[in-house]
């Protein structure tokens, strides 16, 4: 009887563990590069062999020869997905930017040219937590009455113009200076808490938003990112490549 019970428990464990592991996937995403900090991100991703998506801004890519070199370096890393984060980043005037849907598309297409991307392109709109994927449609729930009547972009039109649009589930927040707000331990505790509830756009899959400027040497960028990856691994999270997110 005891042997039968042990056998049954073993089978139950084998059936449960793979499914549980598949429900604890982290997608690392970085916005606004190439900037100071992008090189550190690429160093860590290459050393740790972790997939990630870098949503880049066309204007930043054109800013200098070193930035153009960072784009090319990122493209050569097999685990890195280059995404479109617009050409202008809306010049940080979001209401005006999103009041002209055709202008949004033109800005995104201009970034495609600069970054050397071809449709369908993985993309994130500046300042907006919006999803438009084959099986997912979600608007930015944080927008309030201030935006009503001032911006009503046709996200379906943007997506149909050659873009898979990704928002995020959680953010590693930064100050205006770029300094990370949460410590690594605090961030991982937040992620643990979120997985205990499981309210994600895609069940069991958490898209983490970060920004390249957070990983400058001044903020111990390499160490922080390495420590984050190590801490998540220790908790048995796995890392997903964004092109497989909607699979």
N, C-alpha and C positions, 0 to 999 in steps of 0.2 A: 504493500500500500504506500509506504514511504517512497519507494522507488518510482511508483506511478505518479505520486504527487510532485516529486522533483522533476520528472520528465515533463509533466504538464506545465510546471512553472518555467522550465527552460524554453518550451515552445512559445509560451506567452511572451517571454522576454524577447525572443527572436522576432516575433511578430510586431511587438510594440516599439522596439528601439529604432529601427529604420524609419518608421513613420514619424516618430518624435523628432529625430534628427532632421528630417526633411522640413519640419515646421519651425526651425530655428535658424533661418537664413538671414544674413546681414548683407546689404548691398551698400558698399562704400561709394559715395559720390562727392565730388569736389567741384565747386562753382568758381567762376570769375577768372580763371587762369587764361593764359600764362602770366603769372605774377611772381614776386618774391615769395618763396615758399613752394612753388611748383617743383623745383628741382629736388627739394627735400622729399616731397611726396613721392616722386618717381624713384628716388633712391630707396625708400622704404618698401614701396610696392615691389620693386625688383628684388630686393634682398629677401623679403618675406614670401615672395611668390603668391601674392594675393590679388584677385581681380578687383578692379575698380573702374568707375566711369568719371572722366574729367570733362565737365561741361565748360567749354571755352568760349571766350568773347573775342569776336573777330578783330575789334579795335585794339584789344590788348595784344593779340598775336602779331599785329602789324607794327607795334610800338617800337620794337628794336630788333636787331639781329639776334640777340640772345634769346628773346622771346620766340622768334621764328624757329630757332634751333630747339627750343623746348617742345614746340609742337611736333617737330620731326622726331625728336627722341621719344616722345610719348607714343607716336604712331608705330614705332618699331618694337614696342613692348607688347608681346602677344596677349597678356592678360589685361591690358588697358583698352577701354573703349573711349574714343573721342566723341564727345557730344557737342551739340550746338547750343550755345547760351545767348544767342543773338549777336549782331554786329556791335550795336551801340550800348547794350544793357539799358536801353530806353533813356540813356543819358540821365538815369535815375529820376525821370519825370514820368511815372507810371500811368497816371490818369490820362495824360495827353497821348502817350504812346498807345495805350489800349483803346483810345477813342477812334482809332483808324486801323481797322483790321487789315486792309490791303497794305498799309504802311508797315504793320508788324510782319506780314509775310515777306515784303520786300527786304526788310532788315534781316530777317532770318536767312533768306536766300543769299544775301550779300555775304553773310558769315560763312555759308556753305562754300562759297567761292574761295574766300580767304583761307579757310581751314582745309580745303580740299575734300569736302564731304559730298556724297551723292545720295539722293533719295533711295529708300526711305532712311531718314537720319534720326538717330536718338537725340532728343532735344529737351531742354528745360527752358520755359519762358522766364524772363527776368522778373523777379519779385512776385511771382504767382505760383501757387501750389495747385497746379492743374494737371490732370491726367487725360490723355486721349490715346488709348491703345486699342487694339482689336477687341479685347474683351472687357475693357475698363473705360468708364467715362466719369470724371469727377471734377467739379468746379472748386475754386478756392473758397472754403467755408469761412475764412477769416475776414473776407471783404464785407464791409458794413454799408450803412446808408450813405456814407461819404462818397462812395463810388457809384451809387444808383443814379442813373441818368447821365453820368459823365463818361462811363465806359461800359460798353456792352459788346465785347469782341466775340466774333463768331469762331470759337475754338475749333469747330468741325472744319471750317474753311482752312484754318491754319494747318490742322492735321492733314487734311486732304491735299495740301500743297507739298507734301513729301516729308512729313515729320511724325515720329512717335513722340508724344509729349509725356514727360514724367514729372510728377511732383515729388513729395517726400512724406515719410511717416514721423520722423523725429529729426531734431537739429542739434548739433553741437554748436551752441550759441557763441557769438564773439562780441566783444566791445567794439566801439567805433575805431579804436586803434588796431583792431584785428586780434587782440589777445583773447584766447578762449575763456569763456565764463566758467563752465563746469570743469572740475578736475576730471582726470580719466576715471577715477574710482566713482565719482558722482555720476558721470555719464553712463558708465556700465550699470550702476544701480538703477538708473532711470530705464535703461534698456531691459534689464531683468523685470522691472515692474511692468513695463509695457507688454512683454511677452506673457506675463501672468494673466493679463486680461485678453490679449490677442486681438485687439481691435485695429487691424491694419487694412489698407486698401486691398492687399492681396493676402489671404490668410497665411500666417506663418512666415511672412516675408517682410522684413523691415528695411526700408530705404532710408539711409542716414545721410542727411545733408550736412556738408562742411564747406568751408571756403579756403582757397589756396593760401590767402594771406595769414591764416591762423598758424601756418607751419613754417614761418620764418625762424631763422636762428635765434632771433631776439626772444622768441617764445618757446625755445627748446622744441622746435617743431618736429624734428626727427625722433627725439626721445618720446614725445607725447604720442605720436602716431604709432610707433613701435610698441609702446606700452598698451595702447588701446587694442591693437591686434592681438598681442599676447594675452591680455585679460579676457577678451572674447573667446579666444581659443581655449583657454583654461575652463571656461564655462560651457564648452562644447557647442558653441555657435559655429556655423560654417559660413563661408563667404561666397556670394553668388556673383556671376557675371551678368550685367544688366541685360544683354540681348536675350537671355533666357528667362527674364523676370515674368513675362506674360505667357510662359509656356505651360 
